[in-house]
Amino acid sequence: MKILFISSWFPNKLEPTNGNFVQRHAEAAALLHDVEILHTIGDINQKEEFIFDDKLINGIKTLIIYYKNSNNPALNFFRRMKAYKMGFAKMQKPDLVHASVLHNNMLFAVYLKKKYKIPFVVTEHWTALQEQNLDKTSNTVKRIAKYIAKNAGYILPVSYNLKDSLKQLGITTPMKVISNVVDTELFTVKPKTVQSEIKFLHVSSLIPRKRPKDIINAVHLLHQNGFQVSLEIGGDGETESLINLVKDLRAENYIKVFDAISYAEVAEKMQNSDYFILFSENETQGCVILESYACGKPVISTKVGGAAEFIIDGLGIGIEKNNTDQLYNVLEKICNQEYSFKNESEIRQFSVNGYSRESIANQFTEVYKEIIS
């Protein structure tokens, strides 16, 4: 089938990693279908009204249109929709539109359905639509989300937690949980050199709800208590305060902070670690858990949102959010080998079976066929 992917978030020159999970969904679908990608985003520093960036990325025609942003939200929305229309005129007419995120951007999918009778599905990732966040999400955002969903053929939340939240919002469109993609060819099991220390890893956006400082403090306390441990922690967020914390703790020898790195470098760090730590206050899914599993590495994670669905006996250890004492105690038990985990190949197989590109492509295709028929 001819599938057009449009998304509220997508990697671009302004935000190189934003929505990279959408790009991986498109690449999965492209294993079985003829896929094109269209995205628009505003640039406040742009002089021209529209700039077209047309590329072939990993074999997929990808058109990103940058429009001149302003301080007027209504004008920005108008320019965004105009950019989508101009971009759509340059794409092949699709059999189906695969949209991502129930944001007002995806009103364009509704427009295409009403004008050209092109059906659409929506993959949902947005933490704003999780049940625990709905009170903080504006009524306008919720109304728009429900309107877009009402016109969609299917909603595809990336976790069961998010599916239940969308039902709480009052969305009655058919839903099927289809996860984010794990690149199981990149995230693989690699032989690791034997060493005396236990290596922990954390990679994220490093925003406050990821609680990176608590992870640093827990590993520092382990070291203070005589355990041979190390931590690599970083990502595409603010690292200066983390670097300063490590300096204040005089922990530079065993805690390393790094800035944004490539997807391949994330895989390499996972392969060279022993355990991945995720101490988030909230997660819609927690794709890093599945990526760590694909490398055969167990995970210590808070049981929050969609992440809780992947903390399974033999693969990971679950802890309560914000419970720093429990985080430390679990890490100490790991150092004392008080937990037993499955072997690397068994841990990896969990990711391959349900979350590889091939698996996600097949799951998408089942939904596409149902809608087209």
C-alpha positions as YAML, in Angstrom:
chain: A
units: angstrom
residues:
- id: 1
  name: MET
  ca: [0.00, 0.00, 0.00]
- id: 2
  name: LYS
  ca: [0.98, 3.64, -0.41]
- id: 3
  name: ILE
  ca: [1.30, 5.06, 3.13]
- id: 4
  name: LEU
  ca: [1.92, 8.73, 3.98]
- id: 5
  name: PHE
  ca: [3.35, 9.36, 7.45]
- id: 6
  name: ILE
  ca: [2.64, 12.74, 9.01]
- id: 7
  name: SER
  ca: [3.50, 13.59, 12.59]
- id: 8
  name: SER
  ca: [3.31, 16.35, 15.17]
- id: 9
  name: TRP
  ca: [6.93, 15.47, 16.02]
- id: 10
  name: PHE
  ca: [9.70, 14.42, 13.66]
- id: 11
  name: PRO
  ca: [13.50, 14.83, 13.56]
- id: 12
  name: ASN
  ca: [14.49, 18.08, 11.85]
- id: 13
  name: LYS
  ca: [17.31, 20.64, 11.75]
- id: 14
  name: LEU
  ca: [15.88, 22.48, 14.76]
- id: 15
  name: GLU
  ca: [15.23, 19.36, 16.87]
- id: 16
  name: PRO
  ca: [17.40, 16.54, 15.50]
- id: 17
  name: THR
  ca: [16.09, 13.82, 17.84]
- id: 18
  name: ASN
  ca: [12.49, 14.96, 18.32]
- id: 19
  name: GLY
  ca: [10.10, 12.19, 17.31]
- id: 20
  name: ASN
  ca: [12.83, 9.81, 16.16]
- id: 21
  name: PHE
  ca: [10.51, 7.00, 17.26]
- id: 22
  name: VAL
  ca: [8.09, 8.15, 14.52]
- id: 23
  name: GLN
  ca: [10.87, 7.86, 11.96]
- id: 24
  name: ARG
  ca: [11.52, 4.30, 13.13]
- id: 25
  name: HIS
  ca: [7.81, 3.49, 12.78]
- id: 26
  name: ALA
  ca: [7.90, 4.76, 9.18]
- id: 27
  name: GLU
  ca: [11.01, 2.70, 8.45]
- id: 28
  name: ALA
  ca: [9.29, -0.39, 9.85]
- id: 29
  name: ALA
  ca: [6.20, 0.18, 7.69]
- id: 30
  name: ALA
  ca: [8.49, 0.69, 4.67]
- id: 31
  name: LEU
  ca: [9.61, -2.95, 4.92]
- id: 32
  name: LEU
  ca: [6.19, -3.95, 3.53]
- id: 33
  name: HIS
  ca: [4.74, -0.78, 2.01]
- id: 34
  name: ASP
  ca: [5.52, 2.23, -0.18]
- id: 35
  name: VAL
  ca: [6.09, 4.93, 2.45]
- id: 36
  name: GLU
  ca: [6.58, 8.69, 2.21]
- id: 37
  name: ILE
  ca: [6.99, 11.17, 5.09]
- id: 38
  name: LEU
  ca: [5.68, 14.75, 5.31]
- id: 39
  name: HIS
  ca: [6.39, 17.06, 8.24]
- id: 40
  name: THR
  ca: [6.10, 20.81, 8.86]
- id: 41
  name: ILE
  ca: [7.68, 22.89, 11.62]
- id: 42
  name: GLY
  ca: [7.99, 26.60, 12.41]
- id: 43
  name: ASP
  ca: [11.32, 28.43, 12.58]
- id: 44
  name: ILE
  ca: [11.21, 31.78, 14.39]
- id: 45
  name: ASN
  ca: [14.54, 32.87, 12.81]
- id: 46
  name: GLN
  ca: [13.47, 32.10, 9.24]
- id: 47
  name: LYS
  ca: [13.09, 35.02, 6.81]
- id: 48
  name: GLU
  ca: [11.35, 33.15, 3.97]
- id: 49
  name: GLU
  ca: [7.73, 32.16, 4.53]
- id: 50
  name: PHE
  ca: [8.43, 28.55, 3.50]
- id: 51
  name: ILE
  ca: [11.57, 26.46, 2.96]
- id: 52
  name: PHE
  ca: [11.31, 22.97, 1.44]
- id: 53
  name: ASP
  ca: [13.78, 20.30, 2.53]
- id: 54
  name: ASP
  ca: [13.23, 17.22, 0.34]
- id: 55
  name: LYS
  ca: [15.50, 14.25, 1.06]
- id: 56
  name: LEU
  ca: [15.76, 10.50, 0.73]
- id: 57
  name: ILE
  ca: [16.41, 9.26, 4.29]
- id: 58
  name: ASN
  ca: [17.08, 5.55, 4.74]
- id: 59
  name: GLY
  ca: [15.37, 4.95, 1.41]
- id: 60
  name: ILE
  ca: [12.22, 6.94, 2.28]
- id: 61
  name: LYS
  ca: [11.18, 10.16, 0.52]
- id: 62
  name: THR
  ca: [11.04, 12.68, 3.39]
- id: 63
  name: LEU
  ca: [9.77, 16.23, 2.88]
- id: 64
  name: ILE
  ca: [10.14, 18.68, 5.76]
- id: 65
  name: ILE
  ca: [8.71, 22.15, 5.23]
- id: 66
  name: TYR
  ca: [9.90, 24.95, 7.52]
- id: 67
  name: TYR
  ca: [7.50, 27.86, 7.82]
- id: 68
  name: LYS
  ca: [8.23, 31.30, 9.25]
- id: 69
  name: ASN
  ca: [7.10, 31.16, 12.88]
- id: 70
  name: SER
  ca: [5.66, 34.15, 14.73]
- id: 71
  name: ASN
  ca: [4.30, 35.09, 18.15]
- id: 72
  name: ASN
  ca: [0.76, 34.65, 16.81]
- id: 73
  name: PRO
  ca: [-0.45, 31.04, 17.39]
- id: 74
  name: ALA
  ca: [-3.35, 31.42, 14.94]
- id: 75
  name: LEU
  ca: [-1.02, 32.64, 12.17]
- id: 76
  name: ASN
  ca: [1.40, 29.81, 12.92]
- id: 77
  name: PHE
  ca: [-1.40, 27.25, 12.64]
- id: 78
  name: PHE
  ca: [-2.53, 28.75, 9.32]
- id: 79
  name: ARG
  ca: [1.02, 28.62, 7.92]
- id: 80
  name: ARG
  ca: [1.47, 25.05, 9.18]
- id: 81
  name: MET
  ca: [-1.69, 23.85, 7.44]
- id: 82
  name: LYS
  ca: [-0.71, 25.74, 4.27]
- id: 83
  name: ALA
  ca: [2.71, 24.08, 4.40]
- id: 84
  name: TYR
  ca: [1.07, 20.65, 4.75]
- id: 85
  name: LYS
  ca: [-1.17, 21.33, 1.74]
- id: 86
  name: MET
  ca: [1.79, 22.44, -0.38]
- id: 87
  name: GLY
  ca: [3.77, 19.42, 0.73]
- id: 88
  name: PHE
  ca: [0.90, 17.02, 0.08]
- id: 89
  name: ALA
  ca: [0.73, 18.29, -3.51]
- id: 90
  name: LYS
  ca: [4.30, 17.03, -3.98]
- id: 91
  name: MET
  ca: [3.61, 13.51, -2.63]
- id: 92
  name: GLN
  ca: [1.94, 10.54, -4.29]
- id: 93
  name: LYS
  ca: [-1.70, 10.13, -3.29]
- id: 94
  name: PRO
  ca: [-1.68, 7.57, -0.44]
- id: 95
  name: ASP
  ca: [-4.06, 4.71, 0.22]
- id: 96
  name: LEU
  ca: [-3.84, 5.58, 3.90]
- id: 97
  name: VAL
  ca: [-2.34, 8.26, 6.15]
- id: 98
  name: HIS
  ca: [-0.46, 7.18, 9.27]
- id: 99
  name: ALA
  ca: [-0.51, 10.15, 11.65]
- id: 100
  name: SER
  ca: [1.27, 10.48, 14.97]
- id: 101
  name: VAL
  ca: [0.18, 12.33, 18.11]
- id: 102
  name: LEU
  ca: [-3.35, 13.74, 18.65]
- id: 103
  name: HIS
  ca: [-2.11, 17.33, 18.47]
- id: 104
  name: ASN
  ca: [-3.76, 20.04, 16.35]
- id: 105
  name: ASN
  ca: [-1.15, 19.34, 13.61]
- id: 106
  name: MET
  ca: [-3.06, 16.16, 12.86]
- id: 107
  name: LEU
  ca: [-6.17, 18.11, 11.93]
- id: 108
  name: PHE
  ca: [-4.51, 17.88, 8.52]
- id: 109
  name: ALA
  ca: [-5.25, 14.13, 8.54]
- id: 110
  name: VAL
  ca: [-8.92, 14.96, 9.16]
- id: 111
  name: TYR
  ca: [-8.81, 17.45, 6.25]
- id: 112
  name: LEU
  ca: [-7.39, 14.78, 3.92]
- id: 113
  name: LYS
  ca: [-10.08, 12.34, 4.95]
- id: 114
  name: LYS
  ca: [-12.91, 14.80, 4.38]
- id: 115
  name: LYS
  ca: [-11.56, 16.26, 1.11]
- id: 116
  name: TYR
  ca: [-10.00, 13.19, -0.54]
- id: 117
  name: LYS
  ca: [-11.65, 10.28, 1.36]
- id: 118
  name: ILE
  ca: [-8.22, 9.07, 2.52]
- id: 119
  name: PRO
  ca: [-8.57, 7.07, 5.77]
- id: 120
  name: PHE
  ca: [-6.07, 7.54, 8.58]
- id: 121
  name: VAL
  ca: [-4.76, 5.93, 11.75]
- id: 122
  name: VAL
  ca: [-3.03, 7.70, 14.63]
- id: 123
  name: THR
  ca: [-0.16, 6.37, 16.70]
- id: 124
  name: GLU
  ca: [-0.26, 8.00, 20.14]
- id: 125
  name: HIS
  ca: [2.81, 8.73, 22.32]
- id: 126
  name: TRP
  ca: [1.87, 11.91, 24.21]
- id: 127
  name: THR
  ca: [2.34, 12.06, 28.00]
- id: 128
  name: ALA
  ca: [-0.17, 14.96, 28.09]
- id: 129
  name: LEU
  ca: [-2.92, 12.43, 27.35]
- id: 130
  name: GLN
  ca: [-1.94, 10.00, 30.10]
- id: 131
  name: GLU
  ca: [-4.59, 9.72, 32.81]
- id: 132
  name: GLN
  ca: [-2.31, 11.11, 35.52]
- id: 133
  name: ASN
  ca: [-1.67, 14.23, 33.40]
- id: 134
  name: LEU
  ca: [-5.16, 14.94, 32.05]
- id: 135
  name: ASP
  ca: [-5.98, 17.41, 34.83]
- id: 136
  name: LYS
  ca: [-3.00, 19.54, 33.71]
- id: 137
  name: THR
  ca: [-3.85, 19.30, 30.00]
- id: 138
  name: SER
  ca: [-6.02, 22.12, 28.65]
- id: 139
  name: ASN
  ca: [-9.62, 21.43, 27.67]
- id: 140
  name: THR
  ca: [-8.88, 22.77, 24.18]
- id: 141
  name: VAL
  ca: [-6.10, 20.22, 23.67]
- id: 142
  name: LYS
  ca: [-8.38, 17.43, 24.91]
- id: 143
  name: ARG
  ca: [-11.28, 18.52, 22.67]
- id: 144
  name: ILE
  ca: [-9.03, 18.61, 19.60]
- id: 145
  name: ALA
  ca: [-7.57, 15.18, 20.47]
- id: 146
  name: LYS
  ca: [-11.06, 13.69, 20.77]
- id: 147
  name: TYR
  ca: [-12.17, 15.28, 17.48]
- id: 148
  name: ILE
  ca: [-9.16, 13.91, 15.56]
- id: 149
  name: ALA
  ca: [-9.61, 10.49, 17.18]
- id: 150
  name: LYS
  ca: [-13.32, 10.42, 16.27]
- id: 151
  name: ASN
  ca: [-12.39, 10.74, 12.59]
- id: 152
  name: ALA
  ca: [-9.57, 8.16, 12.68]
- id: 153
  name: GLY
  ca: [-10.03, 4.56, 11.62]
- id: 154
  name: TYR
  ca: [-7.82, 3.32, 14.45]
- id: 155
  name: ILE
  ca: [-5.84, 4.72, 17.38]
- id: 156
  name: LEU
  ca: [-2.56, 2.92, 18.04]
- id: 157
  name: PRO
  ca: [-1.25, 3.83, 21.53]
- id: 158
  name: VAL
  ca: [2.28, 2.64, 22.26]
- id: 159
  name: SER
  ca: [1.34, 1.17, 25.66]
- id: 160
  name: TYR
  ca: [-1.68, -0.29, 27.46]
- id: 161
  name: ASN
  ca: [-1.38, 2.46, 30.07]
- id: 162
  name: LEU
  ca: [-1.84, 5.05, 27.32]
- id: 163
  name: LYS
  ca: [-4.72, 3.06, 25.80]
- id: 164
  name: ASP
  ca: [-6.56, 3.09, 29.13]
- id: 165
  name: SER
  ca: [-5.88, 6.81, 29.48]
- id: 166
  name: LEU
  ca: [-7.38, 7.56, 26.05]
- id: 167
  name: LYS
  ca: [-10.49, 5.63, 27.05]
- id: 168
  name: GLN
  ca: [-10.67, 7.75, 30.23]
- id: 169
  name: LEU
  ca: [-10.57, 10.81, 27.97]
- id: 170
  name: GLY
  ca: [-13.70, 9.52, 26.27]
- id: 171
  name: ILE
  ca: [-12.19, 8.26, 23.01]
- id: 172
  name: THR
  ca: [-14.21, 5.35, 21.62]
- id: 173
  name: THR
  ca: [-12.40, 4.81, 18.29]
- id: 174
  name: PRO
  ca: [-11.08, 1.22, 17.91]
- id: 175
  name: MET
  ca: [-7.66, 0.90, 19.52]
- id: 176
  name: LYS
  ca: [-4.77, -1.52, 19.28]
- id: 177
  name: VAL
  ca: [-1.52, -1.22, 21.24]
- id: 178
  name: ILE
  ca: [1.47, -1.22, 18.89]
- id: 179
  name: SER
  ca: [4.78, -0.42, 20.51]
- id: 180
  name: ASN
  ca: [7.64, 1.77, 19.45]
- id: 181
  name: VAL
  ca: [10.24, 0.03, 17.31]
- id: 182
  name: VAL
  ca: [13.50, -1.42, 18.56]
- id: 183
  name: ASP
  ca: [16.26, -1.64, 15.95]
- id: 184
  name: THR
  ca: [17.25, -5.20, 16.86]
- id: 185
  name: GLU
  ca: [19.96, -5.17, 14.16]
- id: 186
  name: LEU
  ca: [21.70, -2.26, 15.88]
- id: 187
  name: PHE
  ca: [20.84, -3.15, 19.47]
- id: 188
  name: THR
  ca: [22.42, -6.60, 19.70]
- id: 189
  name: VAL
  ca: [24.29, -8.76, 22.19]
- id: 190
  name: LYS
  ca: [28.05, -8.20, 22.00]
- id: 191
  name: PRO
  ca: [30.76, -10.01, 23.96]
- id: 192
  name: LYS
  ca: [31.86, -7.92, 26.91]
- id: 193
  name: THR
  ca: [35.26, -8.00, 28.55]
- id: 194
  name: VAL
  ca: [35.31, -9.41, 32.06]
- id: 195
  name: GLN
  ca: [35.88, -6.72, 34.68]
- id: 196
  name: SER
  ca: [35.58, -6.37, 38.41]
- id: 197
  name: GLU
  ca: [33.29, -3.32, 38.48]
- id: 198
  name: ILE
  ca: [29.56, -3.27, 37.78]
- id: 199
  name: LYS
  ca: [28.69, -0.77, 35.05]
- id: 200
  name: PHE
  ca: [25.36, 1.07, 35.21]
- id: 201
  name: LEU
  ca: [23.97, 3.21, 32.37]
- id: 202
  name: HIS
  ca: [21.28, 5.87, 32.01]
- id: 203
  name: VAL
  ca: [20.39, 7.62, 28.72]
- id: 204
  name: SER
  ca: [17.47, 10.05, 28.39]
- id: 205
  name: SER
  ca: [16.46, 13.63, 27.68]
- id: 206
  name: LEU
  ca: [17.70, 14.37, 31.24]
- id: 207
  name: ILE
  ca: [14.64, 16.47, 32.05]
- id: 208
  name: PRO
  ca: [13.75, 16.71, 35.77]
- id: 209
  name: ARG
  ca: [11.11, 13.95, 35.66]
- id: 210
  name: LYS
  ca: [13.84, 11.50, 34.59]
- id: 211
  name: ARG
  ca: [15.49, 12.14, 38.01]
- id: 212
  name: PRO
  ca: [19.10, 11.85, 36.77]
- id: 213
  name: LYS
  ca: [20.58, 13.39, 39.93]
- id: 214
  name: ASP
  ca: [19.00, 10.68, 42.07]
- id: 215
  name: ILE
  ca: [20.69, 8.05, 39.91]
- id: 216
  name: ILE
  ca: [24.05, 9.78, 40.35]
- id: 217
  name: ASN
  ca: [23.59, 10.00, 44.12]
- id: 218
  name: ALA
  ca: [22.62, 6.32, 44.39]
- id: 219
  name: VAL
  ca: [25.69, 5.13, 42.48]
- id: 220
  name: HIS
  ca: [27.91, 7.51, 44.47]
- id: 221
  name: LEU
  ca: [26.54, 6.03, 47.73]
- id: 222
  name: LEU
  ca: [27.27, 2.52, 46.46]
- id: 223
  name: HIS
  ca: [30.85, 3.54, 45.81]
- id: 224
  name: GLN
  ca: [31.09, 5.19, 49.23]
- id: 225
  name: ASN
  ca: [29.93, 1.93, 50.78]
- id: 226
  name: GLY
  ca: [32.72, -0.04, 49.16]
- id: 227
  name: PHE
  ca: [31.10, -1.45, 46.00]
- id: 228
  name: GLN
  ca: [33.07, -1.43, 42.75]
- id: 229
  name: VAL
  ca: [30.65, 0.36, 40.48]
- id: 230
  name: SER
  ca: [30.61, 2.91, 37.67]
- id: 231
  name: LEU
  ca: [27.94, 4.95, 35.92]
- id: 232
  name: GLU
  ca: [27.66, 6.52, 32.49]
- id: 233
  name: ILE
  ca: [24.80, 9.02, 32.36]
- id: 234
  name: GLY
  ca: [23.81, 11.44, 29.61]
- id: 235
  name: GLY
  ca: [21.62, 12.33, 26.68]
- id: 236
  name: ASP
  ca: [20.29, 15.27, 24.71]
- id: 237
  name: GLY
  ca: [19.38, 17.43, 27.68]
- id: 238
  name: GLU
  ca: [21.10, 19.80, 30.09]
- id: 239
  name: THR
  ca: [24.28, 18.21, 31.45]
- id: 240
  name: GLU
  ca: [26.08, 21.09, 33.19]
- id: 241
  name: SER
  ca: [24.28, 20.62, 36.51]
- id: 242
  name: LEU
  ca: [25.01, 16.88, 36.41]
- id: 243
  name: ILE
  ca: [28.70, 17.50, 35.72]
- id: 244
  name: ASN
  ca: [28.80, 19.94, 38.65]
- id: 245
  name: LEU
  ca: [27.10, 17.40, 40.92]
- id: 246
  name: VAL
  ca: [29.67, 14.74, 40.00]
- id: 247
  name: LYS
  ca: [32.46, 17.23, 40.74]
- id: 248
  name: ASP
  ca: [30.91, 18.16, 44.09]
- id: 249
  name: LEU
  ca: [30.77, 14.47, 44.98]
- id: 250
  name: ARG
  ca: [34.36, 14.00, 43.77]
- id: 251
  name: ALA
  ca: [33.06, 11.09, 41.73]
- id: 252
  name: GLU
  ca: [34.68, 11.86, 38.37]
- id: 253
  name: ASN
  ca: [36.67, 8.61, 38.42]
- id: 254
  name: TYR
  ca: [33.60, 6.40, 38.35]
- id: 255
  name: ILE
  ca: [30.70, 8.58, 37.11]
- id: 256
  name: LYS
  ca: [30.93, 9.96, 33.56]
- id: 257
  name: VAL
  ca: [28.43, 12.45, 32.12]
- id: 258
  name: PHE
  ca: [28.01, 12.64, 28.33]
- id: 259
  name: ASP
  ca: [26.08, 14.90, 25.97]
- id: 260
  name: ALA
  ca: [23.79, 13.91, 23.07]
- id: 261
  name: ILE
  ca: [25.06, 10.90, 21.14]
- id: 262
  name: SER
  ca: [23.94, 8.99, 18.06]
- id: 263
  name: TYR
  ca: [21.55, 6.05, 18.12]
- id: 264
  name: ALA
  ca: [24.48, 3.73, 17.29]
- id: 265
  name: GLU
  ca: [26.49, 5.14, 20.20]
- id: 266
  name: VAL
  ca: [23.56, 4.49, 22.56]
- id: 267
  name: ALA
  ca: [23.59, 0.85, 21.42]
- id: 268
  name: GLU
  ca: [27.35, 0.65, 22.00]
- id: 269
  name: LYS
  ca: [27.03, 2.04, 25.52]
- id: 270
  name: MET
  ca: [24.27, -0.47, 26.31]
- id: 271
  name: GLN
  ca: [26.41, -3.32, 25.02]
- id: 272
  name: ASN
  ca: [29.29, -2.20, 27.26]
- id: 273
  name: SER
  ca: [27.14, -1.84, 30.38]
- id: 274
  name: ASP
  ca: [25.78, -4.41, 32.83]
- id: 275
  name: TYR
  ca: [22.45, -2.79, 33.78]
- id: 276
  name: PHE
  ca: [20.28, 0.09, 32.58]
- id: 277
  name: ILE
  ca: [18.63, 2.39, 35.15]
- id: 278
  name: LEU
  ca: [15.41, 4.32, 34.50]
- id: 279
  name: PHE
  ca: [14.13, 6.33, 37.48]
- id: 280
  name: SER
  ca: [11.44, 8.38, 35.72]
- id: 281
  name: GLU
  ca: [8.39, 9.88, 37.37]
- id: 282
  name: ASN
  ca: [6.41, 9.01, 34.23]
- id: 283
  name: GLU
  ca: [6.84, 7.21, 30.88]
- id: 284
  name: THR
  ca: [4.38, 6.67, 28.05]
- id: 285
  name: GLN
  ca: [6.37, 3.57, 27.15]
- id: 286
  name: GLY
  ca: [10.10, 3.61, 27.89]
- id: 287
  name: CYS
  ca: [11.64, 2.39, 24.63]
- id: 288
  name: VAL
  ca: [15.11, 2.40, 26.21]
- id: 289
  name: ILE
  ca: [13.97, -0.58, 28.31]
- id: 290
  name: LEU
  ca: [13.31, -2.60, 25.16]
- id: 291
  name: GLU
  ca: [16.58, -1.42, 23.61]
- id: 292
  name: SER
  ca: [18.49, -2.54, 26.69]
- id: 293
  name: TYR
  ca: [16.75, -5.92, 26.55]
- id: 294
  name: ALA
  ca: [17.72, -6.21, 22.86]
- id: 295
  name: CYS
  ca: [21.34, -5.91, 24.02]
- id: 296
  name: GLY
  ca: [20.70, -8.64, 26.60]
- id: 297
  name: LYS
  ca: [20.95, -6.22, 29.54]
- id: 298
  name: PRO
  ca: [18.57, -6.24, 32.54]
- id: 299
  name: VAL
  ca: [16.83, -3.02, 33.57]
- id: 300
  name: ILE
  ca: [16.07, -1.36, 36.91]
- id: 301
  name: SER
  ca: [13.07, 0.92, 36.36]
- id: 302
  name: THR
  ca: [10.29, 2.73, 38.17]
- id: 303
  name: LYS
  ca: [6.92, 1.06, 37.59]
- id: 304
  name: VAL
  ca: [5.31, 4.09, 35.96]
- id: 305
  name: GLY
  ca: [3.05, 4.47, 32.92]
- id: 306
  name: GLY
  ca: [3.93, 2.21, 30.03]
- id: 307
  name: ALA
  ca: [7.33, 1.33, 31.49]
- id: 308
  name: ALA
  ca: [5.63, -0.84, 34.13]
- id: 309
  name: GLU
  ca: [4.43, -3.18, 31.36]
- id: 310
  name: PHE
  ca: [8.00, -4.19, 30.50]
- id: 311
  name: ILE
  ca: [9.38, -4.88, 33.97]
- id: 312
  name: ILE
  ca: [9.13, -8.66, 33.87]
- id: 313
  name: ASP
  ca: [10.63, -11.28, 36.18]
- id: 314
  name: GLY
  ca: [14.02, -12.35, 34.91]
- id: 315
  name: LEU
  ca: [14.39, -9.27, 32.73]
- id: 316
  name: GLY
  ca: [14.11, -6.33, 35.09]
- id: 317
  name: ILE
  ca: [13.48, -5.08, 38.60]
- id: 318
  name: GLY
  ca: [10.67, -2.61, 39.33]
- id: 319
  name: ILE
  ca: [10.78, 0.13, 41.93]
- id: 320
  name: GLU
  ca: [8.33, 2.81, 43.08]
- id: 321
  name: LYS
  ca: [8.74, 6.31, 41.66]
- id: 322
  name: ASN
  ca: [10.61, 8.91, 43.71]
- id: 323
  name: ASN
  ca: [11.68, 6.21, 46.20]
- id: 324
  name: THR
  ca: [15.41, 6.90, 46.36]
- id: 325
  name: ASP
  ca: [15.91, 4.49, 49.26]
- id: 326
  name: GLN
  ca: [14.42, 1.66, 47.24]
- id: 327
  name: LEU
  ca: [16.57, 2.60, 44.23]
- id: 328
  name: TYR
  ca: [19.68, 2.33, 46.37]
- id: 329
  name: ASN
  ca: [18.58, -0.91, 48.02]
- id: 330
  name: VAL
  ca: [17.88, -2.59, 44.67]
- id: 331
  name: LEU
  ca: [21.25, -1.49, 43.27]
- id: 332
  name: GLU
  ca: [22.97, -2.79, 46.41]
- id: 333
  name: LYS
  ca: [21.23, -6.16, 46.04]
- id: 334
  name: ILE
  ca: [22.37, -6.31, 42.42]
- id: 335
  name: CYS
  ca: [25.95, -5.69, 43.57]
- id: 336
  name: ASN
  ca: [25.53, -8.52, 46.07]
- id: 337
  name: GLN
  ca: [24.10, -10.79, 43.33]
- id: 338
  name: GLU
  ca: [20.82, -11.27, 45.20]
- id: 339
  name: TYR
  ca: [18.76, -11.24, 41.97]
- id: 340
  name: SER
  ca: [18.77, -13.81, 39.21]
- id: 341
  name: PHE
  ca: [18.21, -12.74, 35.60]
- id: 342
  name: LYS
  ca: [17.75, -14.71, 32.41]
- id: 343
  name: ASN
  ca: [20.77, -15.07, 30.15]
- id: 344
  name: GLU
  ca: [21.53, -12.44, 27.52]
- id: 345
  name: SER
  ca: [20.02, -14.34, 24.57]
- id: 346
  name: GLU
  ca: [16.75, -14.95, 26.44]
- id: 347
  name: ILE
  ca: [16.49, -11.28, 27.46]
- id: 348
  name: ARG
  ca: [17.17, -10.23, 23.86]
- id: 349
  name: GLN
  ca: [14.54, -12.58, 22.45]
- id: 350
  name: PHE
  ca: [11.80, -10.71, 24.32]
- id: 351
  name: SER
  ca: [12.57, -7.58, 22.26]
- id: 352
  name: VAL
  ca: [13.03, -9.41, 18.96]
- id: 353
  name: ASN
  ca: [9.74, -11.29, 19.21]
- id: 354
  name: GLY
  ca: [7.47, -8.32, 19.82]
- id: 355
  name: TYR
  ca: [9.29, -5.09, 19.01]
- id: 356
  name: SER
  ca: [11.62, -5.54, 16.02]
- id: 357
  name: ARG
  ca: [10.95, -3.64, 12.80]
- id: 358
  name: GLU
  ca: [9.60, -6.80, 11.21]
- id: 359
  name: SER
  ca: [7.21, -7.44, 14.09]
- id: 360
  name: ILE
  ca: [5.91, -3.85, 14.14]
- id: 361
  name: ALA
  ca: [5.54, -3.84, 10.32]
- id: 362
  name: ASN
  ca: [3.34, -6.93, 10.50]
- id: 363
  name: GLN
  ca: [1.24, -5.41, 13.29]
- id: 364
  name: PHE
  ca: [0.74, -2.19, 11.30]
- id: 365
  name: THR
  ca: [-0.19, -4.17, 8.18]
- id: 366
  name: GLU
  ca: [-2.99, -6.01, 9.99]
- id: 367
  name: VAL
  ca: [-4.54, -2.65, 10.92]
- id: 368
  name: TYR
  ca: [-3.97, -1.11, 7.47]
- id: 369
  name: LYS
  ca: [-5.70, -4.05, 5.76]
- id: 370
  name: GLU
  ca: [-8.67, -3.85, 8.11]
- id: 371
  name: ILE
  ca: [-9.16, -0.15, 7.37]
- id: 372
  name: ILE
  ca: [-8.61, -0.35, 3.60]
- id: 373
  name: SER
  ca: [-11.02, -3.28, 3.27]
...
